[in-house]
Amino acid sequence: MQTRIPADRLLDAINSGRYPFWFPNGARDLALDYFAYGTDFTPLALSATTTNAIAINSDSAFFILAATLVETFTDNTTFMAQRPLLCQLAEAGGARNFFNTPLHVDNVFGTAELPMVWPLPKLLLPNSTFNVQLQNLEAVARNVRVAFHGFKVFNFKK
């Protein structure tokens, strides 16, 4: 049986210094710091599939809490209303995909105004690589910028 913790209690626990149930015991009392990892697909060519790698720093582990995506025309001045993109996320070391099939980006990413908060934080170990693959379903090139928001855990013990 899973224990569900309301989001407001989880945020209160993080803000007060108490650790939530998913935080590794070995990492308690270590330094936490907000951070965002991002990657740009500029441009993402028409009808193309492109994979970008994000290298996680060797000095800290990273917990992903939320994800955002900003999509503009290639002139960077006009936001696109529709987001006809599929995405797949994977840990490069184990070649482990996050999804059984590429998902529409609206299932994974929110906007800068309303980030997609993930139901459970995802841990990425120090010195690992995280792959982001986007597939443009439209015959129009676009600029796509994605970001993963969360926090670093310094001196993380494996």
Backbone as CSV, one residue per row, in Angstrom:
resi,resn,N_x,N_y,N_z,CA_x,CA_y,CA_z,C_x,C_y,C_z
1,MET,0.833,-1.170,0.000,0.000,0.000,0.000,0.887,1.245,0.000
2,GLN,0.614,2.160,-0.934,1.390,3.379,-1.014,0.828,4.431,-0.072
3,THR,1.720,5.209,0.483,1.324,6.325,1.332,1.309,7.580,0.478
4,ARG,0.178,8.271,0.455,0.087,9.510,-0.307,0.268,10.678,0.642
5,ILE,1.174,11.568,0.270,1.423,12.748,1.071,0.946,13.957,0.269
6,PRO,0.034,14.763,0.825,-0.430,15.951,0.102,0.733,16.869,-0.238
7,ALA,0.634,17.525,-1.391,1.720,18.385,-1.863,2.057,19.482,-0.869
8,ASP,1.054,20.055,-0.194,1.345,21.133,0.747,2.155,20.625,1.944
9,ARG,1.898,19.404,2.404,2.687,18.830,3.503,4.114,18.554,3.060
10,LEU,4.268,18.087,1.805,5.598,17.801,1.279,6.412,19.087,1.193
11,LEU,5.807,20.160,0.659,6.516,21.431,0.566,6.842,21.990,1.949
12,ASP,5.902,21.856,2.886,6.161,22.305,4.255,7.346,21.560,4.857
13,ALA,7.422,20.248,4.603,8.521,19.441,5.139,9.857,19.880,4.561
14,ILE,9.881,20.131,3.252,11.130,20.565,2.614,11.530,21.936,3.144
15,ASN,10.568,22.870,3.199,10.873,24.232,3.656,11.312,24.278,5.111
16,SER,10.798,23.392,5.936,11.126,23.431,7.360,12.413,22.675,7.686
17,GLY,12.966,21.969,6.720,14.179,21.207,6.972,13.916,19.747,7.293
18,ARG,12.625,19.365,7.475,12.304,17.943,7.654,12.361,17.296,6.272
19,TYR,12.751,16.061,6.213,12.910,15.408,4.924,11.700,14.542,4.608
20,PRO,11.251,14.549,3.356,10.116,13.709,2.961,10.515,12.241,2.879
21,PHE,9.543,11.393,2.775,9.762,9.949,2.805,10.715,9.457,1.729
22,TRP,10.778,10.130,0.571,11.574,9.631,-0.542,13.030,10.072,-0.476
23,PHE,13.386,10.921,0.470,14.746,11.431,0.533,15.665,10.356,1.113
24,PRO,16.793,10.038,0.441,17.661,8.940,0.900,18.204,9.181,2.312
25,ASN,18.138,8.164,3.150,18.632,8.282,4.519,20.085,8.723,4.561
26,GLY,20.912,8.194,3.674,22.326,8.522,3.669,22.624,9.963,3.283
27,ALA,21.626,10.669,2.733,21.857,12.043,2.289,21.276,13.073,3.244
28,ARG,20.626,12.619,4.305,20.058,13.575,5.265,21.179,14.372,5.920
29,ASP,20.893,15.613,6.240,21.849,16.551,6.844,22.918,17.044,5.879
30,LEU,22.789,16.769,4.589,23.741,17.281,3.614,23.160,18.521,2.949
31,ALA,23.991,19.248,2.242,23.574,20.516,1.640,22.653,20.300,0.450
32,LEU,21.550,21.051,0.423,20.611,21.054,-0.690,20.652,22.437,-1.323
33,ASP,20.545,22.496,-2.647,20.598,23.775,-3.331,19.738,23.701,-4.577
34,TYR,18.848,24.700,-4.779,18.023,24.729,-5.985,18.926,24.776,-7.208
35,PHE,18.479,24.084,-8.264,19.231,24.096,-9.512,18.292,23.695,-10.641
36,ALA,18.636,24.079,-11.857,17.895,23.644,-13.042,18.900,23.229,-14.104
37,TYR,18.651,22.080,-14.691,19.416,21.628,-15.853,18.555,21.870,-17.074
38,GLY,19.157,22.387,-18.137,18.409,22.646,-19.350,19.177,22.245,-20.582
39,THR,18.453,22.157,-21.686,19.070,21.908,-22.978,18.212,22.553,-24.054
40,ASP,18.857,22.999,-25.113,18.169,23.709,-26.193,18.207,22.901,-27.479
41,PHE,17.078,22.858,-28.143,16.961,22.285,-29.471,16.722,23.480,-30.395
42,THR,17.820,24.130,-30.824,17.702,25.372,-31.581,18.495,25.302,-32.875
43,PRO,17.850,25.091,-33.979,16.431,24.755,-34.093,16.225,23.247,-34.084
44,LEU,14.991,22.859,-33.794,14.555,21.478,-33.994,13.977,21.447,-35.399
45,ALA,14.686,20.783,-36.285,14.332,20.818,-37.708,12.965,20.200,-37.959
46,LEU,12.386,20.555,-39.099,11.078,20.040,-39.461,11.109,18.521,-39.557
47,SER,10.121,17.894,-38.935,9.933,16.435,-38.932,11.166,15.670,-38.452
48,ALA,11.978,16.270,-37.605,13.224,15.651,-37.145,13.053,15.031,-35.767
49,THR,13.919,14.060,-35.474,14.055,13.499,-34.134,15.488,13.765,-33.688
50,THR,15.640,14.442,-32.536,16.956,14.841,-32.050,17.092,14.477,-30.579
51,THR,18.274,14.009,-30.196,18.555,13.681,-28.804,19.669,14.575,-28.289
52,ASN,19.427,15.208,-27.142,20.448,16.005,-26.460,20.778,15.341,-25.131
53,ALA,22.050,15.368,-24.776,22.508,14.791,-23.509,22.748,15.899,-22.497
54,ILE,22.323,15.658,-21.270,22.587,16.571,-20.161,23.516,15.840,-19.198
55,ALA,24.689,16.400,-18.977,25.670,15.804,-18.059,25.408,16.327,-16.649
56,ILE,25.169,15.416,-15.719,24.963,15.785,-14.320,26.346,16.000,-13.694
57,ASN,26.510,17.130,-13.009,27.806,17.461,-12.404,28.291,16.354,-11.475
58,SER,29.600,16.200,-11.385,30.166,15.163,-10.532,30.162,15.552,-9.049
59,ASP,29.903,16.827,-8.735,29.952,17.266,-7.341,28.660,17.015,-6.568
60,SER,27.586,16.573,-7.262,26.300,16.452,-6.573,25.336,15.574,-7.355
61,ALA,24.419,14.967,-6.613,23.284,14.290,-7.228,22.230,15.351,-7.523
62,PHE,21.227,15.003,-8.313,20.186,15.959,-8.664,18.827,15.278,-8.604
63,PHE,17.901,15.913,-7.911,16.515,15.460,-7.876,15.691,16.346,-8.799
64,ILE,15.024,15.748,-9.788,14.103,16.494,-10.648,12.758,16.571,-9.927
65,LEU,12.244,17.793,-9.764,10.931,18.003,-9.166,9.891,18.422,-10.202
66,ALA,10.331,19.140,-11.257,9.395,19.659,-12.247,10.121,19.857,-13.570
67,ALA,9.336,20.003,-14.649,9.911,20.195,-15.975,9.120,21.259,-16.734
68,THR,9.844,22.062,-17.523,9.213,23.098,-18.337,9.738,23.031,-19.763
69,LEU,8.929,23.551,-20.694,9.304,23.595,-22.110,8.802,24.908,-22.683
70,VAL,9.679,25.600,-23.401,9.319,26.830,-24.102,9.593,26.589,-25.576
71,GLU,8.595,26.885,-26.406,8.709,26.638,-27.850,8.392,27.922,-28.602
72,THR,9.317,28.320,-29.471,9.132,29.530,-30.264,9.412,29.226,-31.729
73,PHE,8.976,30.148,-32.590,9.425,30.092,-33.973,10.928,30.309,-33.964
74,THR,11.596,29.995,-35.052,13.049,30.092,-35.087,13.560,31.523,-34.955
75,ASP,12.667,32.516,-35.049,13.091,33.902,-34.853,13.157,34.285,-33.370
76,ASN,12.726,33.379,-32.480,12.749,33.578,-31.019,11.859,34.716,-30.531
77,THR,10.971,35.224,-31.365,10.125,36.341,-30.935,8.658,35.954,-30.783
78,THR,8.272,34.792,-31.303,6.871,34.393,-31.271,6.732,33.022,-30.641
79,PHE,5.938,32.937,-29.566,5.668,31.646,-28.946,4.693,30.862,-29.802
80,MET,4.907,29.550,-29.894,4.015,28.698,-30.676,2.874,28.221,-29.797
81,ALA,1.661,28.306,-30.308,0.474,27.925,-29.536,0.329,26.409,-29.434
82,GLN,0.671,25.710,-30.485,0.571,24.246,-30.498,1.949,23.656,-30.268
83,ARG,1.972,22.492,-29.612,3.255,21.840,-29.337,3.223,20.417,-29.890
84,PRO,3.298,20.256,-31.214,3.241,18.916,-31.809,4.588,18.199,-31.716
85,LEU,4.928,17.789,-30.490,6.214,17.158,-30.237,6.015,15.908,-29.389
86,LEU,6.826,14.897,-29.663,6.898,13.719,-28.798,8.239,13.756,-28.073
87,CYS,8.285,13.153,-26.889,9.553,13.134,-26.163,9.764,11.782,-25.499
88,GLN,11.036,11.470,-25.312,11.466,10.316,-24.549,12.618,10.774,-23.669
89,LEU,12.602,10.383,-22.417,13.680,10.687,-21.485,14.357,9.377,-21.109
90,ALA,15.669,9.417,-20.918,16.388,8.187,-20.592,17.640,8.487,-19.783
91,GLU,17.972,7.567,-18.890,19.264,7.593,-18.216,20.241,6.922,-19.160
92,ALA,21.277,7.623,-19.557,22.179,7.112,-20.584,22.979,5.910,-20.125
93,GLY,23.448,5.904,-18.879,24.302,4.828,-18.392,23.650,3.461,-18.482
94,GLY,22.411,3.356,-18.046,21.705,2.089,-18.080,20.802,1.942,-19.276
95,ALA,20.810,2.960,-20.142,19.930,2.984,-21.311,18.488,2.683,-20.897
96,ARG,18.084,3.270,-19.777,16.750,3.020,-19.230,15.824,4.164,-19.594
97,ASN,14.833,3.872,-20.452,13.842,4.868,-20.833,12.866,5.114,-19.693
98,PHE,12.367,6.335,-19.602,11.378,6.674,-18.589,9.978,6.220,-18.998
99,PHE,9.725,6.100,-20.309,8.396,5.768,-20.813,8.498,4.581,-21.759
100,ASN,7.409,3.803,-21.866,7.435,2.648,-22.764,7.365,3.061,-24.235
101,THR,6.946,4.285,-24.501,6.873,4.827,-25.860,7.027,6.340,-25.748
102,PRO,7.488,7.012,-26.794,7.556,8.472,-26.697,6.178,9.069,-26.398
103,LEU,6.162,10.055,-25.495,4.921,10.702,-25.074,4.837,12.110,-25.646
104,HIS,3.609,12.596,-25.800,3.434,13.992,-26.193,4.033,14.865,-25.095
105,VAL,4.693,15.946,-25.473,5.399,16.773,-24.490,4.473,17.339,-23.417
106,ASP,3.199,17.517,-23.719,2.278,18.046,-22.712,2.066,17.071,-21.554
107,ASN,2.424,15.799,-21.731,2.355,14.823,-20.644,3.558,14.903,-19.708
108,VAL,4.604,15.596,-20.130,5.866,15.594,-19.389,6.289,16.991,-18.937
109,PHE,6.054,17.998,-19.783,6.535,19.353,-19.529,5.370,20.315,-19.349
110,GLY,5.533,21.232,-18.417,4.622,22.347,-18.294,5.230,23.558,-18.974
111,THR,4.663,24.712,-18.680,5.170,25.968,-19.216,5.966,26.685,-18.135
112,ALA,6.604,27.778,-18.511,7.328,28.573,-17.520,6.364,29.122,-16.471
113,GLU,5.120,29.399,-16.882,4.121,29.921,-15.946,3.532,28.826,-15.062
114,LEU,3.438,27.611,-15.584,2.835,26.500,-14.852,3.650,25.229,-15.104
115,PRO,4.755,25.061,-14.381,5.617,23.888,-14.585,4.868,22.581,-14.302
116,MET,5.281,21.517,-14.970,4.736,20.195,-14.697,5.492,19.637,-13.497
117,VAL,4.797,19.538,-12.375,5.401,18.970,-11.171,5.269,17.455,-11.273
118,TRP,6.379,16.763,-11.155,6.358,15.314,-11.280,5.772,14.691,-10.021
119,PRO,5.025,13.590,-10.159,4.372,12.982,-8.995,5.353,12.440,-7.964
120,LEU,6.558,12.070,-8.410,7.608,11.599,-7.513,8.928,12.125,-8.049
121,PRO,9.747,12.725,-7.222,11.035,13.239,-7.709,11.884,12.123,-8.312
122,LYS,12.659,12.478,-9.315,13.539,11.523,-9.982,14.980,11.846,-9.608
123,LEU,15.692,10.855,-9.090,17.087,11.006,-8.693,18.011,10.699,-9.859
124,LEU,18.923,11.626,-10.137,19.994,11.410,-11.110,21.311,11.466,-10.339
125,LEU,22.095,10.424,-10.455,23.340,10.308,-9.691,24.424,11.237,-10.224
126,PRO,25.391,11.581,-9.370,26.502,12.422,-9.829,27.228,11.781,-11.007
127,ASN,27.717,12.634,-11.898,28.523,12.194,-13.029,27.776,11.240,-13.957
128,SER,26.465,11.360,-14.023,25.677,10.541,-14.939,25.215,11.399,-16.116
129,THR,24.601,10.769,-17.086,24.100,11.480,-18.259,22.627,11.161,-18.428
130,PHE,21.883,12.188,-18.750,20.434,12.136,-18.879,20.107,12.591,-20.300
131,ASN,19.415,11.755,-21.082,19.111,12.079,-22.475,17.684,12.565,-22.641
132,VAL,17.534,13.612,-23.444,16.230,14.160,-23.797,16.092,14.033,-25.305
133,GLN,15.080,13.303,-25.754,14.834,13.133,-27.183,13.511,13.799,-27.544
134,LEU,13.530,14.653,-28.556,12.315,15.288,-29.059,12.118,14.918,-30.520
135,GLN,10.858,14.676,-30.868,10.481,14.406,-32.253,9.480,15.464,-32.682
136,ASN,9.838,16.218,-33.712,8.973,17.250,-34.262,7.976,16.583,-35.201
137,LEU,6.691,16.657,-34.890,5.655,16.010,-35.694,5.128,16.895,-36.815
138,GLU,5.673,18.092,-36.927,5.179,19.055,-37.897,6.293,19.426,-38.865
139,ALA,5.916,19.818,-40.067,6.893,20.209,-41.076,7.240,21.687,-40.946
140,VAL,7.500,22.120,-39.700,7.892,23.497,-39.404,9.028,23.430,-38.385
141,ALA,10.146,24.084,-38.687,11.246,24.136,-37.715,10.843,25.037,-36.558
142,ARG,11.387,24.766,-35.395,11.053,25.526,-34.188,12.248,25.514,-33.248
143,ASN,12.272,26.453,-32.324,13.254,26.442,-31.250,12.564,25.922,-30.002
144,VAL,13.171,24.937,-29.364,12.586,24.335,-28.165,13.644,24.343,-27.075
145,ARG,13.245,24.855,-25.929,14.143,24.889,-24.770,13.443,24.181,-23.615
146,VAL,14.127,23.187,-23.050,13.545,22.443,-21.931,14.395,22.647,-20.687
147,ALA,13.752,22.553,-19.532,14.468,22.684,-18.270,13.884,21.713,-17.258
148,PHE,14.761,21.175,-16.439,14.373,20.283,-15.351,14.733,20.990,-14.053
149,HIS,13.731,21.275,-13.243,13.907,22.049,-12.015,13.941,21.102,-10.819
150,GLY,14.816,21.400,-9.882,14.888,20.555,-8.699,15.937,21.071,-7.751
151,PHE,16.675,20.141,-7.168,17.733,20.554,-6.257,18.891,19.585,-6.312
152,LYS,20.068,20.157,-6.049,21.285,19.356,-5.955,21.442,18.882,-4.517
153,VAL,22.041,17.712,-4.370,22.397,17.176,-3.066,23.902,16.996,-3.080
154,PHE,24.598,17.832,-2.312,26.051,17.787,-2.306,26.558,16.711,-1.369
155,ASN,27.707,16.114,-1.734,28.334,15.038,-0.983,27.422,13.820,-0.885
156,PHE,26.662,13.581,-1.910,25.750,12.439,-1.939,26.552,11.157,-1.852
157,LYS,26.125,10.262,-0.988,26.818,8.980,-0.824,26.011,7.901,-1.551
158,LYS,26.690,7.185,-2.425,26.019,6.116,-3.193,25.788,4.916,-2.309
